[in-house]
Amino acid sequence: MEFPRFTFNPKEGIDNPALVIADDPEPEPSLVPRMCHLKRLPGQNFGFRLQRDRNIPGLQIRDVESGGPAARGGLSDGDALLEVNEEYVESMDFMRVIRKIQLCGLHIFLLVLRRDAYEQAASAGLDFQMLAKASKGDYWSRPRLCHISRNAEHGLGIRIFSLEGQRGRYIVSTVADGPAEEAGVRSGDGLIWINGVMASALTLSFLSRTVLKSTDSVTVLVIDGESERCYARRKMPILPALAECCSLPYPAKTMRLLKGEEGYGFLLRQEKLAVTQRIVHVLREVDAGSPAEEAGMEDGDLLLAVNGEQVESMEHENIVKAVRQSGDRVSLTTIPLAGRDFYRGLGISPLLFHDQRTIPEDGRQTVPHCAKNQSETPGINGDGRLTYPRLDSQDDEADYLSDLSATLTRQV
């Protein structure tokens, strides 16, 4: 049987009564997460609220301010947050996620999924962490921030070469088992940043002199070639906030104090530094045998945070009030003065990599070699030593929420 030929004349319209035009089906939501780069000014927040509700799965982006950094960066109300600066946070303790956002500086990268896509992926039983990894490529890894200390045999154990025909691009080679290699640098890595300055802004001769003449150490940001190309494809700048921390000196330490009969056993003083005239908050007069001494407090350390909240820019009276309002337990995060100067010279917060530190049985805080981020938060055990109890499963998070309220929300 031969069917009549159908033609469409736009002047006459559709002249085939048998043809039925149906509405296009709704497109499936994309299950590919999107990366949002948010940039803020000093003193400005990112312009959104982060919320975790025990009745709604995931971390939710809420109240995106019109025209603010979040809106300009592509965030939408209801987005589900998967990663902060390349680290998976979907199942992380809520306040730890908040601290990560607060400590990142003026730039932050958020990997998010539309709410309808998130719900579809959840109903299909997809692994969100694997979904996040799949958006980056098979051979992706984070940059490494490495502190190299000179030794008598090999010096720094690193040489820098320019890439032919690519101005401002440099690669490094390392001495086998030398200081650079031990610090986490690998031969063939691209050099992104040295001592707080972008390498692309420096000449090869200047970089070589820096390596040759540095008295004791340098701090470099490096990345392997395949990962550098991955960042280029994703149009992401390579910044210290995205890096793994490799053996940086002067680790900040968090102490959990339980008040004794005579208090905590230390004095908090406001002091002005002689050289810079900066106001700092200093821990002084640590009493022998006091809770402060048992927790590892040292005279002269600078106070960075109280109960996880940064206090460096707060008024002294407000810091004292925050400690007093903690009741019988308080968490203090401190750093030696030399450590604060070191991180200030690099242009990053001394708390940026604080959660990558671990505390072994002797209670001393250390940094693993090229440590991966840990999903833990500080605590205290029965004998007074600092430990890291886990709070990273959804069941733990649900219990945590039920102890506080139905919803945790925070402006960032």
Secondary structure, 3 states (H helix, E strand, C coil): CCCCCCCCECCCECCCCCCCCCCCCCCCCCCCCEEEEEECCCCCCCCCEEEEECCEEEEEEECCCCCCHHHHCCCCCCCEEEEECCEECCCCCHHHHHHHHHCCCCEEEEEEECHHHHHHHHHCCCCHHHHHHHCCCCCCCCCEEEEEECECCCECCEEEEECCCCCCCEEEEECCCCHHHHCCCCCCCEEEEECCEEHHHCCHHHHHHHHHHCCCEEEEEEECHHHHHHHHHCCCCCCHHHCEEECCCCCCEEEEEECECCECCCEEEEEECCCCCCEEEEEECCCCCCHHHHCCCCCCCEEEEECCEECCCCCHHHHHHHHHCCCCEEEEEEECHHHHHHHHHHCCCCCCCHHHCECCCCCCCECCCCCCCCCECCEECCCCCEECCECCCHHHHHHHHHHHCCEEEEEC
